[in-house]
Amino acid sequence: MSYAVVNPATGEKVADYPEITDAALEQAIAGAYAATRGWGRSTTVAERAAIVAKIGDLHNERREELAQALVEEMGKPLSHAYGEIDFAADIYRYHAEIAEAELADEVIELRGGEGSAIIRNAPLGVILGIMPWNFPFYQVARFAGPNLAIGNSVLLKPAPQCPHTAELIQKIYDDAGAPAGAFTAILASNEQIGTVIADPRVAGISLTGSERAGSAVAEQAGRHLKKVVLELGGTDPFVVLSTNDLDAVVADLVSARLDNTGQSCNAPKRAIVMADLYEEFTAKLTEAMSVIEATEPLSDGDAGPVSSEVAAARLEDQVQRAAAAGGTITAGGTRKGAFFAPTVITDIPRDSAIYREEMFGPVALVYKVADEAEAIEVANDTPYGLGSYVYTTDPAQAERVANAIDAGMVFVNCVLADAVELPFGGVKRSGFGREMGRLGATEFVNKKLIRTA
């Protein structure tokens, strides 16, 4: 595995980073284990939360530097980069605010006998985070922030494209006063990560990434009886049942589909539209996507390059296979280097292999359905179950459809509505476990029973 910063907008290699040596990796694991058995047990939640809050503040203070790193490292449009930094900062501060309440002892009322019983939210130990390239600051915030408040220590394995952002995060944690070993970025190979997972000093693993990576890590973790949280891919449905403002619905889909240049796990990817709205919806969506150009990220347009030329070529292959299977490209479908034109494809046949694949880039798929029942059937006809979106003017219908969709999250009449207090995660092959919100605050804790006579 090669760690390097390659600017996807230019193809220029900016910097190479060496992989960690086996000796340094052993030192990192030992330091993390010592930290969680030291500061994790000897400090109060309030003391740890103060450090987490300072980490959030430093994200804001270093906003310009961090945003520029995102632009250079993975081609994120500048306004999107600022948004990611601000959201990451808010996540840290949120977990700092709720830590004492969420990690407080829970008193159990005994039904018989003398004495008392409590559940104590104790640190679990060393947690390995295997993080992706698409949101290098936000993903780390939602994983590492609550774990530091718990008293766990964190080993961060960044994506190969993201060594510089990992370096910047490490400096923020150090400058915020995190003790040695509480947070350590490790530029490890896949083989070395297997060693980390197997190490008895490591208590859990959190991975955000591809289905293939999640399956491999879960298999290794299972062999060694380690707790795992997985946030994997998605082919999130965008179900349009009724509306009083079709232009606004189309605008919502465009803004959400092009967020991070379409490289977001929980972005709406499949528009599922009632027959009476389908033709007008498709025409408006095609027009809206056709006028948007993928531009150099510092120009701060609606879309930049995708993360690499390899990713763009993979997306191009998927689009070509969709067309070959019978889908119709009504907008875009072309690439130049790592830049991929915003694309619309209609009616990919449900019996084709490409129908079930996730397209990770600025591509929107559209399907026509006859009624609510068919809309639900198509929405659920996917191996994934991360997010979903339902547009309707009927509150009762919204409730029915939200209940019927197999997903970890349902957003009704809104997009880009993620918030620090809302849990994030999926079902089926989108993974399991939750991050953010109150649920994310206690994913990696030892729910320790203390019974006193």
LUMPA-320105 format. One record per residue (C-alpha): residue in one letter; z, x, y. Coordinates in steps of 0.001 Angstrom, whole numbers, plus 500000, padded with zeros to 6 digits. Each point is the difference from the previous one (the first is absolute). Last residue first. Layout:
<pts>
AZXY;...
</pts>
This chain:
<pts>
A548769475272493782;T497165501548501958;R496338499459499214;I497438502217501763;L496418498987499172;K497344502410501215;K496677498612501148;N498496503492500040;V497472499848502785;F496240500568500218;E498629496592500987;T502836499244502458;A498450500069503474;G496599498924498693;L501306496520499229;R501486499662503487;G496663500639501646;M497718502849499057;E498956500954496458;R499872497878496887;G499724500531496258;F496939499471497848;G496348500999499835;S496663498638501196;R498972499638496368;K501896496700499694;V502456499552502882;G500325501292503540;G502066501671502677;F501215499891503603;P503247498410501167;L500031498646503576;E502608501293502464;V497856502895501221;A497069497695500676;D496602499294498468;A498109497316501929;L496607501691500066;V498522496616499081;C500990496401500726;N499355496389498976;V502290500249496969;F500913503440498669;V500817500242496291;M501662503062498445;G500716501156496446;A496977498197498644;D499077497371497444;I498903497140502265;A501300496567498984;N503065499829502253;A497986501044503051;V497375497407499067;R502473497144499827;E501885500980503170;A496807500427502005;Q498756496650498702;A503152498317501270;P499596501713503379;D496388498754500371;T497987501886502644;T499083502684497483;Y499569503759499791;V501567501843497069;Y500377503773499711;S500990502111497006;G501846503234499257;L500596502108496875;G498908498260496806;Y497335501943498156;P498175499346496724;T497854497461501821;D499078496352499466;N503040498715501921;A498108499347503237;V497057498605498020;E502200497431498227;I501871499144503186;A496749499321501848;E498719498008497018;A503029497708500174;E499721499618503762;D496384498838499868;A496347500970499679;V500177503771500345;K497698502520501698;Y500712503748499748;V499912502730502677;L500652503748499662;A500982502171502971;V499319503747499990;P501558502482502441;G501564502268497353;F501885499951496737;M497951497669497830;E502297498809497203;E498166499230496767;R500048496668498175;Y496560498730501066;I498484503441499341;A499985499308496245;S497812496897500370;D500961496610498530;R501285498676503325;P496628500483501641;I500244501623503451;D499533497085502377;T499718501569503438;I500245503602501197;V500982500925503568;T500102503596501241;P501428502042502840;A497830503150500001;F501462502947498121;F500634503341501721;A501007502818497619;G496495501482500024;K497691497298501261;R500455496727498150;T498185496721499472;G501022496590498692;G500070498338503393;A499666496233500266;T498689497184497781;I500135501891496700;T499341497439497257;G501712500265496617;G497918499840496834;A501307502804497791;A497699502527501688;A501513499061503361;A503533500588498722;R498880503260498390;Q498609501191503330;V503248499086501764;Q502061501810497365;D497830503127500226;E500326500029503778;L503780499730499667;R500071503037497704;A497759501904502407;A502338499157502890;A503043501136498031;V498292503309499164;E498948500393503622;S503656499761500946;S502691497689501389;V497707497290501307;P498451500662503374;G501083497958502998;A500189496273500628;D500929497773502952;G499238502719502513;D502430502616501263;S497488502585501233;L502466502463498467;P499090498599496576;E496259500798500169;T498269496651499495;A499419497419497276;E497952497423501862;I500865496343500446;V497122497657500914;S499152499136496388;M503590499088499080;A500168497162502520;E496519498656499209;T500621500039496260;L503379498301500457;K498450497284502171;A497193499348497524;T502393500029497040;F502370497525501659;E497143497689501004;E498598499935496463;Y503396499724498267;L501779497353502054;D499015496886498013;A500080502016496763;M503597501129500413;V500394503745500457;I501475502775497884;A499889503186502096;R500714502975497738;K501376503241501478;P503019498949502029;A501877503246500694;N502969500671497716;C499001503443498768;S498668501184503356;Q496910502135500394;G497747497550501833;T499441502331502935;N503783500218500538;D499833496295500895;L496396498947499486;R500782497161497596;A502883498786502150;S498030499929503250;V496950498446498335;L502002497383498115;D501900498946503099;A496792499759502031;V498496497758497321;V503027497702500174;A499847499958503811;D496305499078499977;L500684497238497463;D502396498227502351;N501281496634498776;T500312501304496469;S499834498963496356;L500156501597496556;V499364503681500748;V501570502233497333;F500157503710500785;P500593501546496573;D501527503473499573;T498147502354497707;G502978502323499656;G501035503488499046;L503326501572499094;E503584499865501202;L502164501268497149;V503793500341499902;V501356501926497020;K503406500472498357;K500008502919497573;L500439499720496232;H498277503316499183;R497152498523497979;G499825497154502470;A499571502393502915;Q497018501633498332;E498336496651499292;A500834498710503477;V498439503117501515;A496758499629498066;S499731496254500635;G500673500454503706;A497396502739500320;R497355497811498357;E500957496955502072;S499576502069503141;G502664500956502475;T503563499404501100;L502517501565497683;S503795499870500006;I501788501994497328;G503595500018498845;A503000502010498829;V498873503626500155;R502634502451498692;P498830499353496438;D496621501636500790;A497172498107498292;I498644498556503240;V500130503421501657;T498141501645497116;G497278497348500150;I499804500700503721;Q499342503649499147;E497026499006497870;N498643497811502795;S500267502952502373;A502763500260502578;L500020500277503773;I503713499168500197;A501517498381503091;T503789500150499900;F502470497465501373;A503751500102499327;G499709503591498766;A501449501590503116;P501864497354501991;A498063497503502144;G500789500879503610;A497174498281501863;D498256503368500458;D499781500482496232;Y498685496484499435;I497437500396502785;K498930503403498705;Q499397498594496516;I497958497169501493;L497761502495501817;E499436501985496804;A499174496825498097;T497517499122502761;H498412503428499534;P499802499811496201;C498124496676500013;Q496673500284498177;P501643500987496692;A502185496858500194;P503653500652500724;K502720500800497417;L503284499238501740;L503287500885498302;V502752497801501366;S503772500065499825;N502017496865499390;G502826499143502369;I499087496336500439;A498955500655503612;L497719502803498797;N498473497647497469;P499429497327502645;G497910502354502157;A498155501772497180;F497867497172498597;R499157497868503053;A499702503047502209;V497880501987497537;Q497423497224499834;Y499897499637503779;F499492503708500684;P497182500837497543;F498258496599500199;N496671500415498138;W500773503277498221;P502313498801497262;M503640500792499077;I501705501194496853;G503705499668500849;L502490501617497664;I503558498687500246;V503011502240499353;G503227498105499381;L500942496337499509;P502252499760503031;A502746497373499710;N499742496341500905;R503486498979498883;I500521496744498114;I503610498888500223;A502710498769497675;S503649499128500526;G503321499687498233;E501459497379497716;G498314497853497393;G497563497133500224;R496944498839501856;L499796503144502113;E498331499687503387;I497683502983500319;V500153501889503296;E496770501653501094;D500515503435501533;A497853500702503060;L496534501487499516;E498079497183501680;A502430499620502902;E500361503727500678;A496290500674499658;I498688497200502209;E499590501904503263;A498913503330498489;H497492498150497860;Y498558498385503101;R499930503274501915;Y498015501726497261;I497566497106499698;D499498499837503787;A498988503665500114;A497490499435497204;F498537497026501875;D499603502061503185;I498314502843498114;E497613497614498221;G499058498220503225;Y499274503295501734;A497675500951497155;H498226496625500134;S499411500568503726;L498579503453499206;P497585498943497262;K501142501551496701;G497744502814498820;M502200501267497172;E501473503311501121;E498634500374503517;V500791496504501249;L503324499943498171;A500997503364501464;Q499114498753503487;A502331497053499466;L502881502283499028;E499588502219503048;E499763497046502395;R502947498124498487;R502419502925500026;E502724498126501919;N499310496804498078;H500239501686496597;L503088501817501305;D501702496664500651;G499379498863496437;I501498503195498591;K502987499498502326;A500559496562498461;V500007501524496501;I502515502611501143;A502299497303501380;A499612498070496744;R501413502954498065;E503144500049502115;A500351496220499830;V499600500014496212;T502897502420499810;T499705503603498903;S501559501789497019;R498065498408497148;G496386500266501135;W500854503128502006;G500935501880496861;R498728498542496738;T496819498911501772;A499660503403501607;A500592502028496838;Y497299498074498179;A497562500473502877;G500716503734500115;A499545500369496246;I496707498111500129;A498770502131502922;Q501078503260498326;E498157499031496823;L496936499286502119;A500307503376501705;A500029501749496615;D497038497977498746;T498060500949503118;I499086497345502558;E496317499517500627;P498501501937502890;Y498737498193503108;D496452500344501302;A499079499114503572;V497364498300502147;K497243499522497466;E497172498431501987;G498280496917498564;T499551498753503564;A501500496487499997;P501822500625496726;N502042502864501495;V501047502030496973;V503679500974499814;A500667501782496733;Y502209499797496928;S498004500887496890;M500955498646496578;
</pts>
